[in-house]
Amino acid sequence: MKSAYELAMERLEQQSPSVKVTKEQKAKIAEIDSLTKAKIAEREVFLRGEIAKVQAAGKFEEVAELEAQLAREIRRIANDAEEKKEKVRKGG
């Protein structure tokens, strides 16, 4: 007799079968992750430097703008990476 968990897992597998990722796809996804981390780090270093300069000048409104810009850029880079990874997973 199967447990409720096993039955639920079977139903889930029927509704949306799990996709097997090849070694090549895993390597491409890892490369995308690596490039994404590097891009994010690059933007953080640059913008945090700009934020420090603006803070030293006492322009606190610009600090908030730069922090918002940093958050937007990190989100954009991460979203781009997710789209690229999804294409790799689908075989594109």
N, C-alpha and C positions, 0 to 999 in steps of 0.2 A: 504494500500500500504506500502511495506517494504522499509526502507531506504537502501542506498547503504552499510552502515555499517552492518546492519542485514543480508543482502544478502551475504556479504563477510564472515561474521562469520559462516553462514550456510555452505558455500562452504569449509571453513577451517575445520569445524567439520566433513564434509564428507571425506575430504582428510586424515585427521589424527585425529581420535576421541580422545577426552580427556580421560585420564585414571583416574579412581576414586581410591584414596588411602585410605586404611582402617585405622582404629585407631591403629591397631597393627603395620602396616607399618610406620605410622607417628611416633610412639614411637621408632621403630628401627632406623628410619632416624634421629630422634632427638638424640638418643644415639650415632650414628655414628658422628654427628656434634659435640657433646660434647667431645668425645674421640679425634676427629681431632683437636679441639681447644687446648686440653690439650697437645697433642703431639707437636703441633706447638709451644706452649708456652714453653714447656720443651726444645726444640731444640734452640729456640731464647735465652732463658736465658743462656744456656750452651755456645752457640757460641758467643753471645755478650760479655760474660765474657772472652772468649778466644781472641776475637777481642781487648778488652780493654788491656789485658796483652801484646799482640803483638804490639799494638800502643804505649804502655808505653816503650817498648823495642826499638821502632823506626823502626820496620820491616814493612814498609808500603806495600811492595809487598805481604806479607803474609796476611795483612789486607784485601786487595782486593780479595785474594783467599778465605779467610774465609767468606767474604760477599757473594761471588758468591756461595760458598757451602751452605750458609744459604738459599739463594734464591732457589737453586736447591732442597734442602730438603723440603722447604715449598711447592714448586710446586709438588713434588713427593707425599707428604702426602695428599695434596688437591686432586690430581688426583686419588690416591688410594681410598679416601673417596667417590669421585663421582662415581667410579666404584661400590663400595659397595652399595651406595644408589640406583644406577640404578638396581642392582640385586634385591634389596628389592622391588623396584617399579614394577619390572616384575614378582615378586612372587617367586623369587629364594632363 
